[in-house]
Amino acid sequence: MKLYSIETGNFKLDGGAMFGVVPKVIWNKTNPADANNLIDLAARCLLIEEGNRLILIDTGMGDKQSDKFFGYYSLWGSHTMDKSLAKQGFHRDDITDVFLTHLHFDHCGGAVQWNKDKTSYEPAFKNAKFWTNEDHWNWAIKPNPREKASFLSENILPMQESGQLNFISKPDGDFGFSAEMNFSVFYADGHTDKQMIPMINYNGKTICFMADLLPTAGHIPIPYVMGYDTRPLLTMPEKTKFLDEAATNNYFLFLEHDAHNEIIAVQHTEKGVRLDQIFQSDEILR
């Protein structure tokens, strides 16, 4: 097995929204804001090469939305999906499976693209199976008012219309290759219903793709919960359970949204679980 970090682009969001009730004077120390109160974020995906399978976890925002839409997110940097795949010797047509932690636009937008004449949408990975779970799918296609702006039909429905959509069975999370890869799933409901956190056994290490359970290293303290979470009082015990296990078992936490810290490890302290070490992806995924 080989793992690759795939940078699909960078954006910015309001720091207050990203940290909920935590005062700026505190979160600004770890995630400094610009003059508009925006903090740097990444859309970092993980690519797994195992045998004849090439599995992509999440897809970033993609590029099919309008300039007005992207203007809300202050895109920056030069990363793209295609450039990052090419850097590792791959093309999007090589992808066999796309595993989506959840269906918010910044995690699945890149799964769908315009067709050549921009008259309709099509899967951006034409040879891939798209994996979600049925409970989350049903949650996303009939969105609540809180998440309606995050669940965009053009990002979601073309996966089903193409016949490429697949549901992961529960409770074991099997999707055809999980057992042979030691690939397991931690379900979390605080951010959105049935978000999936993949955990991969890799060269004796456990790599956890944190999605929105832990957006950045600055979110480690348990009360540091995003304003975007639908059930913040549920996020806290989910974070507590996961981070306790991560500190006890020396997990490596792959951060999807932290623009400056790719992989971290955590430790138990008198104040609870806290940051231990920061790694570049090539230190852990080599």
N, C-alpha and C positions, 0 to 999 in steps of 0.2 A: 504494500500500500504506500502511496505517496500523497501528501497534502500540499496544497498551494493556496496562498493568500491572494485573493483576486480583488483589486481595488476598482470599483466601478464609478467613483466620483465623490466629490465632497460638497457639503451644503452647510447652511447655518440655520439655527432655530433660536427662538427667544430663550434665554437662560432661565428666566423665571418659570416658563412653561415646562422646561426640562427638569426643574428641581422642585416644582410644587410649592410647598409651604416653607421650604428652607430659605432663609434670608440670603440676599445676594452677597452680603459681606462675607458669608461663609463659602458658598459655592464658587464665588469668583476666584478664590485661592487656587482651586484645582482646575476650573474651567473658565478662564478669563474671558470676559465679554468685550465686544467692540463698542464703539460709540452708540450703536443702535441696540445695545443689550443682547446682541446675538453671539452665540458660541459656535466654535468650529465642530463639525460633525463629519463622520465618514459613512460611506455605504460599502462596507468591506464584506466580501463574500468568501466562502471557503469551497475549494474544489478538491474532490477526493478521486484519486485514480486507483482503481482496484481491479486487476484483471482486465476484462474487456468493458468495464463500466467506468464512466466518467460522470461523477455526481456533483452537481453544483448546489450549494446551500444558499438560498436567497439570490436575488438578481439585481438589487438596487432599484433606482427610480425608472431607468430606461430614458428614452429621449423623445417619446412621441407626444408629450403634452405640449401645450402652448407656451409661448414666451411669457405670457401673463402668469400662467401657473408656476413656471420655474422661477419667475421673479419674486415670488413669495418666499423662496428658499435659498436665495443668494448663493447660487452655485459658484464654486471656486475650484481651482486646480485643473490638472490636465488628464486625470485618470478617466479611462472608459473601460467598459467590459471587453470590447474587442482588443484593445491594446494590451490589457492585462492578460487575457487568454493567450494572445500571440506571444507575449513575453515568455510564457511557459511552454510554447510550442503547440498550442491548441487553437481550434476554431470553434465557434458556437455550434456548428453542425456536428461536432464530435461529441457533444454532451448527450448522454444517454438518459439521465434522470435529473430533474430539478426538484429539490426538496424545499418547500416553502414553510418557514417557521410560522408565519401568519400572512394574511392577505392585505395588510396596510400598504399603501402605494410605494413607500420607500423600501419595501422588502420584496414586492412582486411586480412592480411596474415594468421592470426590464424583461419580464417573461413574455410580454406581448409587444408587437410592433405594428406600424402601418404596413399595408401591402405596398407594392411598387408604385401604384398610381394614387395612393392615399385615399382610396374609396372604402376601405374596410380594414379591420385588424386581423392579424394572424399571429400564431406563436412565433416567438423570436428564436426558439430552439426547435427546429422542425423535426428532429429525430428523437426528441426526448419525451419521456413520461413525466407529467407534472404531479407531484405528491402533496396532498394536504390531508386533513381529516374531515370526516363528514359533519361533525358537530360545528367545527369552525367554518366550514363552507356554508352551512345553513345560516350561521350567524352573520356571515359577510354578505351574502346575496340579498338579505333583508335587513339592512343595517339600521341600528338605532340612531336617533338624532345626534347623539354624541360622536359617533364614529362615521357618520355618513360621508364626511369629507375625506376620510381615509380609505374607505372601501369604494373604489371606482369601478363601475361595471366594465369599462373598457379594459381594465387590467385583469379581470377575473373571468368573465363569461367566455371569451374566445378560447380559453383552455378547455372548457367543456364542449364548446361547439366543434372544436377540431377533433374531438374524440381522444385527446391526449391526457385528460384528467383522470387521476387515480386517487382513491381514498386509502389511507393507512388504517389497518385493522387495530382495534384496541382489545385488551389493555397492553398487549406486548409490543404494539407499534410495528409489527412486521410489514415490510413492503418488498419482499422478494429477495433482499440481499442483506438485511440487517443482521441476521444471525452469523453469517459467514464473515462479516466485517466487525463484529462486536460493536455494532451501532445501536444505541438505545435512545429513548426519548423521555424527557422530563416534561410533563404537561403543567402549564401554569395559566391560571385564569384571571390574575389580577389586572394585567395590561389589557388583554382582550380574551374572549372565550377560547380556551383550548389552544393557546400558543404552544408551540413545540420547541424545546431546547434540545438539540442533538448532542449526544455524548459519544465520542469515538475513541476506542482503544487503539493507540498508535505507538508502536515501538515501546510498549510498556508504560506509556503515558496516557492519561485520560485528557482528551482535548474537548472542551465544552464550548459550543457556539452559543453565545449568551443572548443574541437577539435583543429584545427589549426587556428581559428580566434584569439585566445589568447593562444599561446603555454605555456608560463610560466608567473609568476607574473612580471618578468622583462620586459615583452613586453607591459605593459600597456600604456606608452606614445605613442601617435598616430603614430609618424614617425618610431617607432621601429618595423619594418616589416621584416620578414624573406626573405633571398635571394631566398628561394624556391618558393615564391609566384609568380604566373604567371602574375598577374596584381596588382602590389604594389600600384599604384595610385587609385585603386578601393578598396583595403584593407583598406586604411586610412579612407574614409568616412563610410565604413561598421563598422569599429571599433568605430568610433566616435558615430555613431547612437546607436550601441549596448551598449557601455559603458556609454553613457549618460543615457540611459534607466535603465541600471543596477544600477547606482548610485542613480538615482531618486527613483527607485522602490525597492531598497534594495535587489537586486538579490544576490544569492549565486553562485559563479562561480566555477564549478568543473573543475580542470585543468588536462587534460589528460597527458600532457608532462612534467609538473614540478615535478622533482624527490623529491623535499623537501617541497613543499607547495601544499597540496591537494585541499583545498577549500579556496577561498578568497572573500572578499567584497570590493567594491570600493566606493569612495566618490568624490564629487565635491570640487575642490580647485581653488585657483587663477591661478594655472598653468594648469588647466584642471582636468580631472578625474585621480585620483591617488589611490594607495593602501590604504585601511582603516584597515581591519583586516584579519588575517590568522587563519584558523581553521583546525583541524584534522577532517577526515571524520566522525568519530564516534560522534563528537560534533554536527554535523548538520544532519546526516543521521540516527540517533538513533530513 
